[in-house]
Amino acid sequence: MTGRLMLLDTASLYFRAYFGVPDSVKAPDGTPVNAVRGLLDFIDRLVKDHRPEHLVACMDADWRPQWRVDLIPTYKAHRVAEEHEGAPDAEEVPDTLAPQVPVIEDVLDAVGIARVGVAGYEADDVIGTFTARAAGPVDIVTGDRDLYQLVDDERGVRVLYPVKGVGTLQLTDEAALREKYGVDGRGYADLALLRGDPSDGLPGVVGIGEKTAAKLLAEFGDLAGIMAAVDDPRAKLTPSQRKRLTEARPYLAVAPKVVRVADDVPLPDVDTALPRAPHDPAALEALTHRWGLGGSLQRLLTTLAE
């Protein structure tokens, strides 16, 4: 892939669509399809505004991989709706959103938009691997700040972050990261694991907030530099910082593997080219009638044909 590649953090976006589009948007049988139609409208706008040559809808085949939980048991634990022995745990999802997810998958497949999820990995890891392999510029569309760690001006990797529903996007490059967080893309993962993230069940280091983490990274370069400073009595750390970082050593030893997205996921061989015509017109027609996709789908198909 040498042209512009757009990677969708699909679950992040259909959650945004679900909460941003009224649930009065329904199929002919009364089933809400606000997430389905909202996502289609969002993809239509993305393609119109940014003209990618390649597009991949990245999926959570496992939203809470066991290898991450083994390292930090609290990882996303508060979002587990039901535990499954030998299979991914069920995530807490609104009752009227869960039935829309298979519809979204069927529609994307019928349109011909590449949809990729890999067993044992989150969508973030799929995105990280596609990004690592890309030869051209990459636009990552996500409502998850964790993916800021992939921002890389030199390689043309940026994040398009929805700041209001799915209609307004914040273009995040290294300048934006340095202005808001005091770090570049490479430093964002270290900032995140030091600061912690309650939404992901990451405890962080007690007493080390975002500003302190940014100052430590500016002073010592990265997490390894900070921990080297902990062992150096001459390093400019306060007694409190040294104590808290020392106490957090077990967490800091495993947190990088949990927080940093994988870049070596075994991706399937898929055609990522932006489709110009539906992959399965008959299936798409049936889905349109069954779910009342109307103008949302037609607008996307018109945009793709252009």
C-alpha positions in Angstrom: 0.0 0.0 0.0 1.6 3.2 -1.2 -1.4 5.5 -1.3 -3.2 7.0 1.7 -4.5 4.3 4.1 -7.4 5.0 6.4 -7.8 2.8 9.4 -11.1 2.8 11.3 -11.3 1.9 15.0 -14.7 0.5 14.2 -16.1 -0.2 17.7 -15.0 3.3 18.9 -16.8 4.8 15.9 -20.1 2.9 16.1 -20.3 3.6 19.9 -20.0 7.3 18.9 -22.6 6.9 16.2 -24.9 5.1 18.7 -24.8 7.9 21.2 -24.7 10.7 18.5 -27.7 9.6 16.4 -31.2 9.4 18.0 -32.5 5.9 18.6 -35.7 7.0 16.8 -33.8 6.1 13.7 -35.2 2.6 13.2 -35.6 -0.3 10.7 -39.1 -0.9 9.2 -39.8 -3.4 12.1 -39.0 -0.8 14.7 -35.4 -2.1 15.5 -33.0 0.8 16.2 -30.4 1.2 13.5 -28.9 4.5 14.7 -25.4 3.0 15.1 -25.6 1.4 11.6 -26.7 4.5 9.8 -24.5 6.8 11.8 -21.4 4.8 11.0 -22.3 4.7 7.3 -22.8 8.5 7.3 -19.4 8.9 9.1 -17.6 6.7 6.6 -19.2 8.6 3.8 -17.9 11.9 5.2 -14.5 10.5 5.9 -14.1 9.3 2.3 -15.4 12.6 0.9 -13.2 14.8 3.1 -9.9 12.7 3.1 -10.0 10.6 -0.1 -8.1 7.6 1.1 -7.0 5.0 -1.5 -7.2 2.2 1.0 -9.7 1.7 3.9 -9.8 -0.9 6.6 -12.5 -1.3 9.3 -10.4 -2.7 12.2 -12.4 -4.9 14.6 -12.0 -6.2 18.2 -11.8 -10.0 17.7 -10.9 -9.9 21.4 -11.6 -6.6 23.2 -9.8 -7.8 26.4 -7.0 -10.2 25.4 -6.0 -12.7 28.0 -2.3 -11.9 27.6 -2.9 -8.4 28.7 -5.1 -9.5 31.6 -2.4 -11.9 32.7 0.0 -8.9 33.1 -2.5 -6.5 34.6 -5.6 -8.3 36.0 -7.6 -5.0 36.3 -7.3 -4.3 32.6 -10.8 -3.4 31.4 -12.2 -5.6 34.3 -15.0 -3.1 35.1 -16.4 -3.4 31.6 -16.9 -7.2 31.7 -20.6 -8.1 31.4 -20.1 -11.9 31.4 -17.1 -14.1 31.9 -16.6 -16.9 29.4 -14.3 -19.9 30.1 -11.8 -20.4 27.2 -13.3 -17.6 25.1 -13.3 -13.8 25.2 -15.3 -12.2 28.0 -18.5 -10.4 26.9 -18.2 -6.6 27.0 -20.9 -4.4 28.6 -22.7 -3.0 25.6 -26.1 -1.1 25.5 -29.0 -3.5 24.8 -30.0 -1.7 21.6 -26.5 -1.5 20.3 -25.4 -5.1 20.5 -27.9 -6.4 17.9 -26.7 -3.7 15.5 -23.0 -4.9 15.4 -23.7 -8.0 13.2 -25.7 -5.7 10.9 -22.7 -3.3 10.6 -20.4 -6.2 9.8 -22.8 -7.6 7.1 -23.2 -4.2 5.5 -19.4 -3.5 5.4 -18.8 -6.9 3.9 -21.5 -6.4 1.2 -20.2 -3.0 0.4 -16.7 -4.4 0.0 -14.9 -2.4 2.8 -12.1 -4.6 4.2 -13.0 -5.7 7.7 -10.2 -7.2 9.8 -10.1 -8.6 13.3 -7.5 -11.1 14.5 -8.1 -13.7 17.3 -6.4 -12.7 20.6 -6.0 -9.0 19.6 -7.8 -5.8 19.9 -8.6 -3.4 17.0 -5.8 -1.2 18.3 -3.3 -4.0 17.6 -4.6 -4.5 14.1 -4.3 -0.8 13.5 -0.8 -0.8 14.9 0.3 -3.6 12.6 -1.3 -2.0 9.5 0.4 1.3 10.4 3.8 -0.4 10.8 3.5 -2.1 7.4 2.2 0.9 5.5 4.5 2.5 2.9 2.3 5.6 2.5 0.6 8.1 4.8 -1.9 6.7 7.4 -5.1 8.3 8.8 -6.3 6.6 12.0 -9.9 7.4 12.9 -10.6 6.7 16.5 -12.2 8.1 19.6 -9.5 6.3 21.7 -6.6 8.5 22.7 -4.4 5.4 23.2 -3.7 5.4 19.5 -2.0 8.8 19.8 1.1 6.7 20.4 1.2 5.9 16.7 1.3 9.5 15.5 4.5 10.0 13.5 5.0 13.1 11.3 8.0 11.7 9.5 5.9 8.7 8.3 2.7 10.8 7.7 0.8 9.0 10.5 -1.9 11.1 12.1 -5.1 10.5 14.2 -8.5 11.9 13.3 -10.3 12.2 16.6 -14.0 12.9 16.8 -14.6 15.7 19.3 -18.3 16.1 19.0 -20.4 13.1 17.9 -19.0 11.9 14.6 -19.2 15.2 12.8 -16.2 17.2 14.0 -12.7 15.8 13.8 -9.6 16.9 15.5 -6.5 16.3 13.4 -3.8 15.1 15.8 -0.2 15.3 14.7 3.0 15.6 16.7 2.6 19.4 17.1 -0.8 18.9 18.6 0.5 16.2 21.0 3.4 18.4 22.1 1.0 21.4 22.7 -1.5 19.4 24.7 0.6 16.7 26.4 4.2 17.8 26.1 5.2 14.6 24.3 5.4 13.2 20.8 3.7 10.1 19.5 6.5 7.8 20.8 6.3 9.3 24.2 2.5 9.1 24.6 2.4 5.4 25.6 4.9 6.1 28.5 2.8 9.2 29.5 -0.4 7.1 29.5 1.0 4.2 31.6 2.6 6.6 34.2 -0.6 8.6 34.4 -2.9 5.6 34.4 -6.3 5.3 32.8 -9.4 4.4 34.9 -11.4 3.7 31.7 -9.0 0.8 30.9 -8.4 -0.3 34.4 -4.8 0.9 34.4 -3.7 2.1 37.9 -0.8 4.3 36.8 1.7 5.5 39.4 0.2 7.0 42.6 0.8 10.7 42.7 2.1 10.9 39.1 -0.5 12.8 37.1 -0.4 13.9 33.4 1.7 17.0 34.0 4.2 15.3 36.3 4.5 12.4 33.8 5.2 14.9 31.0 7.9 16.7 33.0 9.6 13.4 33.9 9.6 12.4 30.3 11.0 15.8 29.2 13.7 15.4 31.8 14.7 11.8 31.4 13.5 10.9 27.8 11.4 7.8 28.3 10.3 5.3 30.9 13.7 3.5 30.9 15.4 6.9 31.5 13.0 7.6 34.4 13.6 4.3 36.0 17.4 4.7 35.6 17.0 8.0 37.4 15.3 6.3 40.3 18.4 4.2 40.8 20.7 7.3 40.5 20.8 9.2 43.7 22.2 12.3 41.8 19.1 12.4 39.5 16.7 15.3 40.0 13.7 13.4 41.5 11.9 14.5 44.5 11.9 12.0 47.4 8.2 11.5 46.9 8.6 10.7 43.2 11.5 8.4 43.8 9.5 6.5 46.5 6.4 6.2 44.4 8.2 5.1 41.2 10.1 2.5 43.3 6.9 1.1 44.8 5.4 1.0 41.3 8.2 -1.1 39.8 6.1 -4.3 39.5 3.4 -2.4 37.5 5.9 -0.5 35.4 7.7 -3.7 34.5 4.6 -5.1 32.7 2.6 -1.9 31.8 4.5 -1.2 28.6 3.5 -4.5 27.0 -0.2 -3.8 28.0 -0.3 -0.2 26.9 1.7 -0.2 23.7 -0.2 -1.5 20.7 1.2 -4.6 19.0 2.8 -4.1 15.6 3.3 -7.8 14.7 -0.3 -9.2 14.5 -0.6 -12.0 11.9 -2.9 -10.1 9.5 -4.9 -11.9 6.9 -4.4 -11.3 3.2 -7.1 -8.8 2.4 -7.9 -6.3 -0.4 -7.7 -2.9 1.3 -8.4 -0.8 -1.8 -11.4 1.5 -1.5 -14.3 -0.3 -3.3 -15.8 1.6 -6.2 -18.8 -0.7 -6.5 -20.6 -3.0 -4.0 -18.9 -6.4 -3.5 -22.2 -8.2 -3.1 -25.1 -6.1 -4.6 -27.8 -8.7 -3.9 -26.9 -9.0 -0.3 -26.7 -5.3 0.0 -30.1 -4.8 -1.5 -31.6 -7.4 1.0 -29.9 -5.6 3.9 -31.1 -2.2 2.7 -34.8 -3.4 2.7 -34.5 -5.4 5.9 -32.9 -2.6 7.9 -34.1 0.5 6.2 -30.6 1.9 5.5 -32.0 4.3 2.9 -30.1 7.5 2.3 -27.2 6.6 4.5 -26.1 3.7 2.4 -26.9 5.3 -0.9 -24.8 8.4 -0.1 -21.9 6.2 0.8 -22.2 4.1 -2.4 -22.4 7.3 -4.5 -19.3 8.7 -2.8 -17.4 5.4 -3.4 -18.4 5.4 -7.1 -17.0 8.9 -7.6 
